[in-house]
Amino acid sequence: MGPIDIAVAGCGPAGLATALLLHRDGHRVTLFERFDAPKPIGSGLMIQPTGMSVLAKLGLSERLSGQGARIDRLVGRTANGRSVLDVHYRSLGQPGRFGIGVHRAALFAILFDEIAAAGIAIETGRTICGSERTADGCRKLLFERGPPSAPFDLIVDTLGTQTPLAPPTGRQLSYGALWASLDWPEDPRFDPTALEQRYRAASKMAGVMPIGMRPGSATPQAAFFWSLRVDQFERWKAEGLTAWKQEVLALWPMLAPLLDQIDSPDRLTFARYAHRTLAKPADAALIHLGDAWHSASPQLGQGANMAMLDAYALALALRHSDDLDTAIGTAVALRKCHVHLYQALTAILTPVYQSDGRFIPWLRDWLVGPLSRIPPIPRIQALLVSGLVGGPLRKLTRYEDGFSRSVPAAKAIA
């Protein structure tokens, strides 16, 4: 397909990666952002081999590796030290496969610098409230203030879970988490190559993940998180930091050097989560990617990685399709199975780590640890956390190499 006019709604990692991929294929791309200046939101995240593969296509994987922290394993233990989870990327049997813990600001800076260097247009201060079709089949963005945008051949929605470009769906989860980016402690009590967690049943969970350095800083950082019921957030604020720190240290005393850096509630951000999957992720001249299509709890850490796979699938579909409707349908077909698989897996696993239940966490504590040492369970666990279950990279590679018959002929437009 020849170059078309594309609007990308949202300047998060999904929107920036999408804009870069489509611009490099010759499309005329405009980004729309509600803030006066694009900026990152949140603490740390883990880029898995899936996301790294897309960043490699953009020539950015080495920069991310240099800015972030290599993660070789995921470790989870109970308050008394019993091993519940010990997943090694080496169990994949594929050299060069690992995770990268990175500060959101670092990932944003890497992508945004490329956007600026490419000269991709950005319209800021534009709060989107919807879209409308035009008589010639294009689509315009609608804003809370001011006239609609110019018409675009395609609008790509990367506005996240609360997107105004899709009908509301799904459900809010009862648990969220407090997050903070903190300096990595000088005392090497934490593994600098691991995401470590501690649990008490499934109602209490603390985690620490190395995330490398923020832009402009040479100080390594850690992402710290604490699981918290949404309906207990106001109570948490009222009780104060001292009482909360005592509760955290009772679960994991080693966290003291990190907690000492939290001198105000403002150092913590409370993240709420939703589980939702759009039944129709595309319409005429419109496609939803990332959390705008599918969002879930962060238990498998796949959000940004899934979004980048969505973006790459769209780029490939536009590159190899003869018309826009077919391209949109192909992009959805390339991703649909993997999306539904991980949505189902996350829905199953979330109560194991964030819930008020007792029986399921008890089974986790006494069965998962021993079973995870018996082949082929270690490799299955590694495939799961790396995002490789379902072979998403293999499917995209086959399509890119010309095996389009592996993707059902589909049109997402009614």
Sequence and secondary structure as in RCSB ss.txt:
>XXXX:A:sequence
MGPIDIAVAGCGPAGLATALLLHRDGHRVTLFERFDAPKPIGSGLMIQPTGMSVLAKLGLSERLSGQGARIDRLV
GRTANGRSVLDVHYRSLGQPGRFGIGVHRAALFAILFDEIAAAGIAIETGRTICGSERTADGCRKLLFERGPPSA
PFDLIVDTLGTQTPLAPPTGRQLSYGALWASLDWPEDPRFDPTALEQRYRAASKMAGVMPIGMRPGSATPQAAFF
WSLRVDQFERWKAEGLTAWKQEVLALWPMLAPLLDQIDSPDRLTFARYAHRTLAKPADAALIHLGDAWHSASPQL
GQGANMAMLDAYALALALRHSDDLDTAIGTAVALRKCHVHLYQALTAILTPVYQSDGRFIPWLRDWLVGPLSRIP
PIPRIQALLVSGLVGGPLRKLTRYEDGFSRSVPAAKAIA
>XXXX:A:secstr
    EEEEE  SHHHHHHHHHHHHTT EEEEE SSSS    SSEEEE HHHHHHHHHTT HHHHHHHSEEE EEE
EEETT  EEEEEEGGGG  TT  EEEEEHHHHHHHHHHHHHHHT EEE S  EEEEEE TTS EEEEESSS    
 BSEEEE   TT TTS   SEE SEEEEEEEEE  SS  S TTEEEEEEETTTEEEEEEEEE  TT  S EEEEE
EEEEGGGHHHHHHH HHHHHHHHHHH GGGHHHHTT  SGGG EEE  EEEE S  EETTEEE GGGTEE  GGG
  HHHHHHHHHHHHHHHHHH SSHHHHHHHHHHHHHHHHHHHHHHHHHHHHHHSSS SHHHHHIIIIIHHHTTST
THHHHHHHHHHT TT HHHHHHHHHTT GGGS       
